[in-house]
Protein backbone atom coordinates (compact mmCIF):
# COMPACT_ATOMS: atom_id res chain seq x y z
CA UNK A 1 0.00 0.00 0.00
CA UNK A 2 1.45 3.40 -0.92
CA UNK A 3 1.78 6.09 1.72
CA UNK A 4 -1.04 8.60 2.22
CA UNK A 5 -0.31 11.51 -0.14
CA UNK A 6 -2.57 13.90 1.77
CA UNK A 7 -0.83 13.08 5.04
CA UNK A 8 2.55 13.60 3.34
CA UNK A 9 1.37 17.02 2.12
CA UNK A 10 0.30 17.95 5.64
CA UNK A 11 3.67 16.89 7.02
CA UNK A 12 5.37 18.92 4.28
CA UNK A 13 3.32 21.98 5.27
CA UNK A 14 4.14 21.57 8.97
CA UNK A 15 7.85 21.21 8.22
CA UNK A 16 8.02 24.02 5.65
CA UNK A 17 9.17 26.53 8.28
CA UNK A 18 12.17 24.37 9.23
CA UNK A 19 15.54 25.01 7.60
CA UNK A 20 17.24 22.21 5.68
CA UNK A 21 14.25 19.89 5.18
CA UNK A 22 14.62 17.23 2.52
CA UNK A 23 12.39 14.37 1.41
CA UNK A 24 13.37 10.86 0.45
CA UNK A 25 11.31 7.82 -0.50
CA UNK A 26 12.30 5.04 1.90
CA UNK A 27 10.67 2.17 3.79
CA UNK A 28 7.68 2.25 1.43
CA UNK A 29 6.93 5.79 2.52
CA UNK A 30 8.09 9.37 2.30
CA UNK A 31 10.72 10.35 4.87
CA UNK A 32 11.29 13.94 5.92
CA UNK A 33 14.83 14.69 7.03
CA UNK A 34 15.74 17.80 9.01
CA UNK A 35 19.42 18.79 8.82
CA UNK A 36 20.09 15.29 7.49
CA UNK A 37 18.30 13.42 10.30
CA UNK A 38 15.24 11.27 9.70
CA UNK A 39 12.45 12.97 11.61
CA UNK A 40 9.06 11.74 10.43
CA UNK A 41 7.78 9.47 7.67
CA UNK A 42 4.39 8.98 6.06
CA UNK A 43 4.42 5.18 5.91
CA UNK A 44 2.81 2.72 3.55
CA UNK A 45 0.87 0.88 6.23
CA UNK A 46 -0.74 4.17 7.26
CA UNK A 47 0.15 6.69 9.90
CA UNK A 48 3.60 8.04 10.60
CA UNK A 49 6.92 6.73 11.76
CA UNK A 50 8.35 9.28 14.19
CA UNK A 51 11.75 9.80 15.72
CA UNK A 52 11.61 10.83 19.38
CA UNK A 53 13.92 11.17 22.34
CA UNK A 54 14.77 7.57 23.32
CA UNK A 55 14.21 8.53 26.97
CA UNK A 56 10.55 9.33 26.10
CA UNK A 57 9.84 6.17 24.11
CA UNK A 58 8.21 4.17 26.90
CA UNK A 59 6.02 7.06 28.06
CA UNK A 60 4.88 7.80 24.51
CA UNK A 61 4.12 4.13 23.87
CA UNK A 62 1.53 4.37 26.65
CA UNK A 63 -0.56 6.58 24.37
CA UNK A 64 -3.31 4.61 22.59
CA UNK A 65 -2.42 5.29 18.96
CA UNK A 66 1.27 4.46 19.27
CA UNK A 67 3.23 1.27 18.77
CA UNK A 68 6.94 0.47 18.59
CA UNK A 69 8.82 0.36 15.32
CA UNK A 70 10.24 -3.12 14.84
CA UNK A 71 13.07 -3.72 12.37
CA UNK A 72 14.56 -7.16 11.85
CA UNK A 73 12.65 -8.44 14.87
CA UNK A 74 14.02 -5.75 17.19
CA UNK A 75 12.11 -2.83 18.72
CA UNK A 76 13.83 0.43 17.84
CA UNK A 77 14.16 2.68 20.89
CA UNK A 78 13.48 6.29 19.91
CA UNK A 79 11.12 5.38 17.07
CA UNK A 80 7.32 5.13 17.13
CA UNK A 81 4.53 4.30 14.76
CA UNK A 82 1.64 6.70 15.30
CA UNK A 83 -1.68 5.55 13.87
CA UNK A 84 -2.82 8.92 12.56
CA UNK A 85 -4.49 9.81 9.29
CA UNK A 86 -5.98 12.74 7.45
CA UNK A 87 -8.94 12.87 9.84
CA UNK A 88 -6.61 14.00 12.64
CA UNK A 89 -6.64 17.72 13.34
CA UNK A 90 -3.69 19.97 12.66
CA UNK A 91 -3.06 20.33 16.41
CA UNK A 92 -2.81 16.57 16.88
CA UNK A 93 -0.53 16.01 13.89
CA UNK A 94 1.51 19.09 14.79
CA UNK A 95 2.02 17.79 18.33
CA UNK A 96 3.65 14.63 17.01
CA UNK A 97 5.79 16.49 14.49
CA UNK A 98 6.92 18.89 17.23
CA UNK A 99 7.98 15.94 19.40
CA UNK A 100 10.13 14.65 16.57
CA UNK A 101 11.59 18.06 15.81
CA UNK A 102 12.41 18.78 19.43
CA UNK A 103 14.61 15.68 19.55
CA UNK A 104 16.22 16.06 16.13
CA UNK A 105 17.11 19.68 16.91
CA UNK A 106 19.35 18.40 19.74
CA UNK A 107 21.45 16.43 17.25
CA UNK A 108 24.38 17.94 15.34
CA UNK A 109 23.75 18.49 11.62
CA UNK A 110 24.89 15.68 9.34
N, C-alpha and C positions, 0 to 999 in steps of 0.2 A: 504494500500500500504506500503510495507516495505521501510525503508530508503535506500538511494542511497549508495551502498557499496563502489563505487569508490570515492564518495565525502567523506565518512567516512575515507577511506585510506589517502586521501589528508589532511584531518584535522589531522589525526594521525601523518603524516609526519611533518606537520607544528608545531605540539606541542611536537615533540620528543625531542627537545632541552630544554624543560621546566622540572624542577625538580617536582617530586611528581604528575605526571599525571596518572589518573586512568580513566577507561571507565566503563560505566554502561548502560545497556539497560533500558530505561525509556521513557515514553510518546510516545511509538511507534517508537522510534528512538534510536540512540546511543549517550549518553551524555559523554562529556569529562570534567572531574573535575580536577582542578589545586589546589593543597593544600587543597582538600576537598570541593572546591567551584565549583558549576556548572558554566561552562564558555561558552561552545558552544555545540550544538547538531545537528547531521544530523537527520532531522525529516522525518517522514513517508510521509507527504504531499509534500515533496520536499523542497530543500533549507536548511537553517540552522536557529536554534533558538539561539540567541546570547545575552549574558548578557553584559550590558554596564553601564556606569555611568548614574544614573537616571537623573542627571542634563543635560545630552546630548540627552536624549530620543527624545524630541520634534524636535531638530535640525536634528537628524539622520532620523526621520520619514519623513522629507521633501525630502529625497532621493527617487528616483523612485522605486527601487526594495524592499523597506522596508514596513513593516506593523506592527502594534502592536500585541503583544501576548495577547490573551484574554483567561482567565481561569475563569470558572464559571460566565461568563457574565461580567467580570471585566477586563479592560485593565491593564496589569502589567507594571508599570513604571520601567524602567531599563532593559526591555526585548524587543527584536525585532525579527521578522521573516524577514530573508533576502532571497529573491527569487534568489538563485544562484545555479548553477549546475556545472557539470563537464566541460561545455564549457567555464566557466570563467577562466581567466588566474590566474597563481599563485600570481601575484601582487594583483589582485582584492580580491581573497580569503584571502590572507595573510593580507591585510588591515583590513578586518573585524575581523579576528582572533586577530590581534594586538590590536584592539579597546577593545575586550573582555578581553584580557590579561592585558591591562593597567589598567582596573578597578579592576579586581580580585586581582592583585598584591598589591592593596592598602588595601585589607582586611586581617585581621589576619588569620593565618592558623587555620583550624578546627581540 
